[in-house]
Amino acid sequence: MACDLWLVPLVDVLCQSPDNPFAEELAVYDSALNEAGLPPVPVHGYMPGLTGEVAPVAGFDYDALHLLRRAHLLLACGLEVTPVDQLGSDYEQLLEMFEPTAQQSHLVWHFDHAGAYVPVDFAAPLSNDELLEGGGPLGSSHGLLRELHTIAPSLGIDPANPPAPPAAPPGPTELEEPALPTEEGGPYARERHVWLGLHAAATRSLAQGSMILFS
């Protein structure tokens, strides 16, 4: 099953529009950030080259996303990072055994079909009743990028000079539609494919002041 990542430019032309489709979500995010003593989601009056256009930045399948999360959780728990052909019960056991560690991870503790990463720096994902009723825990683009850099060497990626990211989906991918194929081989091919997509999204989120959405 396919999962898309979208970039939502946090600019006036979109966020201050009465037709802003993300108004309710942004209000919930601002409330959660305020509860945590953090600044609201930043909205820019003008960003050169940016309009209010929302566009896909990456696409991959859900299983591959969980394979990357499994690898990061193994590393975060001080365990050996090993490749697997497919997800098994060991990942669920890891989540149960090391739930406090998982809950501190922006990469792991996030819904895989909804939710957002915002360009505000905070240590651990934010969670409250309003967030859980909607898109799930709120992640930080800064935190996501830090964790991607941490797991990169275990996947054979130099975080300071990563390969070019895969092409973004040309448009929305249906849930039951297969994701774009992984272009490279190797024991961590699927994890690397997701890593590159998430890295592209997180980097652009911080550079452009955009919000990352899962769909």
C-alpha positions as CSV (number, residue, x, y, z in Angstrom):
1,M,0.0,0.0,0.0
2,A,1.3,3.4,-0.9
3,C,2.1,6.4,1.3
4,D,2.6,9.9,0.0
5,L,4.5,12.8,1.6
6,W,3.2,16.3,0.8
7,L,4.8,19.7,1.4
8,V,2.4,22.5,2.5
9,P,4.0,25.9,2.2
10,L,3.4,27.9,5.3
11,V,2.8,31.2,3.5
12,D,0.1,33.9,3.9
13,V,-1.4,33.2,0.5
14,L,-2.5,29.7,1.8
15,C,-2.6,29.9,5.6
16,Q,-4.5,33.2,5.8
17,S,-6.9,32.4,3.1
18,P,-10.6,31.8,4.2
19,D,-10.5,28.7,2.0
20,N,-7.4,27.2,3.7
21,P,-8.1,23.5,3.8
22,F,-5.6,23.0,6.7
23,A,-7.1,25.7,9.0
24,E,-8.5,23.2,11.5
25,E,-5.3,21.1,11.6
26,L,-3.1,24.2,12.1
27,A,-5.3,25.4,14.9
28,V,-4.8,22.0,16.7
29,Y,-1.1,22.1,16.1
30,D,-0.8,25.6,17.4
31,S,-2.7,24.6,20.5
32,A,-0.4,21.6,21.1
33,L,2.7,23.8,20.6
34,N,1.3,26.4,23.0
35,E,0.6,23.8,25.7
36,A,4.3,22.7,25.4
37,G,5.5,26.3,25.7
38,L,6.6,26.4,22.1
39,P,6.0,29.0,19.4
40,P,3.2,28.5,16.9
41,V,3.6,27.0,13.4
42,P,5.5,29.8,11.6
43,V,3.6,31.4,8.8
44,H,5.6,33.6,6.4
45,G,4.3,36.7,4.7
46,Y,6.4,36.1,1.6
47,M,8.8,33.4,0.4
48,P,10.5,34.0,-2.9
49,G,9.6,31.3,-5.4
50,L,6.8,29.8,-3.2
51,T,3.1,30.0,-3.8
52,G,0.4,28.3,-1.8
53,E,0.7,25.2,-4.0
54,V,0.7,21.9,-2.1
55,A,2.7,19.2,-3.9
56,P,3.9,15.7,-3.3
57,V,7.6,15.4,-2.4
58,A,8.0,11.6,-1.9
59,G,6.2,8.3,-2.1
60,F,6.9,4.8,-0.7
61,D,5.0,1.9,0.7
62,Y,3.9,1.5,4.3
63,D,5.9,-1.7,5.0
64,A,9.1,0.1,3.8
65,L,8.4,3.0,6.2
66,H,8.0,0.5,9.1
67,L,11.3,-1.2,8.1
68,L,13.1,2.1,8.5
69,R,11.4,2.8,11.8
70,R,12.4,-0.7,12.9
71,A,16.0,0.0,12.0
72,H,16.0,3.3,13.9
73,L,14.4,1.8,17.0
74,L,17.0,-1.0,17.1
75,L,19.8,1.6,17.0
76,A,18.1,3.8,19.6
77,C,17.8,0.8,21.9
78,G,21.4,-0.1,21.6
79,L,20.6,-3.3,19.6
80,E,22.3,-4.5,16.4
81,V,20.7,-3.1,13.2
82,T,20.0,-6.1,10.9
83,P,18.2,-6.3,7.5
84,V,15.0,-8.3,7.1
85,D,13.1,-9.2,3.9
86,Q,9.7,-8.3,5.4
87,L,8.1,-7.0,8.6
88,G,7.5,-9.6,11.3
89,S,6.3,-9.8,14.8
90,D,9.7,-8.6,16.1
91,Y,8.9,-5.0,15.2
92,E,5.7,-5.1,17.3
93,Q,7.6,-6.7,20.1
94,L,10.2,-3.9,19.9
95,L,7.5,-1.3,20.1
96,E,6.0,-3.0,23.2
97,M,9.3,-3.6,25.0
98,F,10.8,-0.2,24.2
99,E,7.7,2.0,24.1
100,P,9.2,4.9,26.1
101,T,12.1,5.1,23.7
102,A,9.7,4.8,20.7
103,Q,7.5,7.7,22.1
104,Q,10.6,10.0,22.1
105,S,11.2,9.4,18.3
106,H,9.9,11.7,15.7
107,L,10.5,9.0,13.0
108,V,8.9,6.1,14.9
109,W,6.1,7.7,17.0
110,H,4.0,9.0,14.1
111,F,0.9,7.9,12.2
112,D,1.8,6.5,8.8
113,H,-1.4,7.6,7.1
114,A,-2.0,11.1,8.6
115,G,-0.4,13.7,10.8
116,A,2.3,16.2,10.2
117,Y,5.9,17.4,10.8
118,V,6.2,21.2,11.4
119,P,9.3,23.4,11.1
120,V,9.5,24.0,14.9
121,D,12.3,22.4,16.9
122,F,11.2,20.3,19.9
123,A,12.7,17.3,21.6
124,A,10.0,14.6,21.4
125,P,6.7,14.3,19.4
126,L,3.7,16.1,20.9
127,S,0.6,14.2,21.8
128,N,-2.8,15.2,23.3
129,D,-6.4,14.1,22.8
130,E,-7.1,16.5,20.0
131,L,-4.0,15.4,18.1
132,L,-4.8,11.7,18.6
133,E,-8.4,12.2,17.4
134,G,-7.1,13.7,14.2
135,G,-3.7,12.9,12.6
136,G,-1.8,11.6,15.6
137,P,1.3,12.8,17.4
138,L,2.8,16.0,16.0
139,G,6.5,15.7,14.8
140,S,9.2,18.2,14.4
141,S,11.0,18.5,11.0
142,H,14.2,19.3,12.9
143,G,13.8,16.2,15.1
144,L,13.0,14.0,12.1
145,L,16.2,15.2,10.3
146,R,18.3,14.6,13.3
147,E,17.1,11.0,13.6
148,L,17.5,10.4,9.8
149,H,21.2,11.5,10.2
150,T,21.6,9.1,13.1
151,I,20.4,6.0,11.3
152,A,22.0,6.9,8.0
153,P,25.4,5.2,8.5
154,S,23.7,1.9,9.5
155,L,22.0,2.0,6.1
156,G,25.2,2.8,4.2
157,I,24.3,6.4,3.6
158,D,26.6,9.4,4.2
159,P,24.2,12.0,5.8
160,A,26.5,14.8,4.7
161,N,26.4,13.7,1.1
162,P,23.3,11.5,0.5
163,P,22.3,10.1,-2.9
164,A,19.8,12.0,-4.9
165,P,16.2,11.4,-3.7
166,P,13.8,9.3,-5.8
167,A,11.4,11.2,-8.1
168,A,8.2,12.4,-6.3
169,P,4.9,10.9,-7.3
170,P,3.4,12.8,-10.2
171,G,0.1,13.1,-8.3
172,P,-1.8,11.6,-5.4
173,T,-1.4,7.8,-5.0
174,E,-4.4,5.8,-4.0
175,L,-4.1,3.8,-0.7
176,E,-4.4,0.4,-2.4
177,E,-2.1,1.5,-5.3
178,P,1.4,0.1,-5.3
179,A,4.1,2.6,-4.4
180,L,6.8,3.7,-6.9
181,P,9.4,0.9,-7.2
182,T,12.7,1.0,-5.3
183,E,15.4,1.8,-7.9
184,E,18.4,0.2,-6.1
185,G,19.2,-3.2,-4.6
186,G,21.0,-4.3,-1.5
187,P,19.9,-5.5,2.0
188,Y,18.6,-2.0,3.0
189,A,17.2,-1.0,-0.3
190,R,13.7,-0.3,0.9
191,E,14.8,1.5,4.1
192,R,17.2,3.6,2.0
193,H,14.3,4.5,-0.4
194,V,12.2,5.8,2.4
195,W,15.1,7.5,4.1
196,L,15.9,9.5,0.9
197,G,12.2,10.6,0.6
198,L,11.9,11.6,4.2
199,H,15.3,13.4,4.0
200,A,14.2,15.4,1.0
201,A,11.0,16.3,2.7
202,A,12.6,17.3,6.0
203,T,15.3,19.3,4.3
204,R,12.9,21.2,2.1
205,S,10.5,21.7,5.1
206,L,13.3,23.6,7.0
207,A,14.6,25.4,4.0
208,Q,11.3,26.6,2.7
209,G,9.3,26.8,5.9
210,S,6.9,24.1,4.8
211,M,4.8,21.5,6.7
212,I,5.1,17.8,5.9
213,L,1.9,15.8,5.7
214,F,1.4,12.1,5.3
215,S,-1.5,10.8,3.2
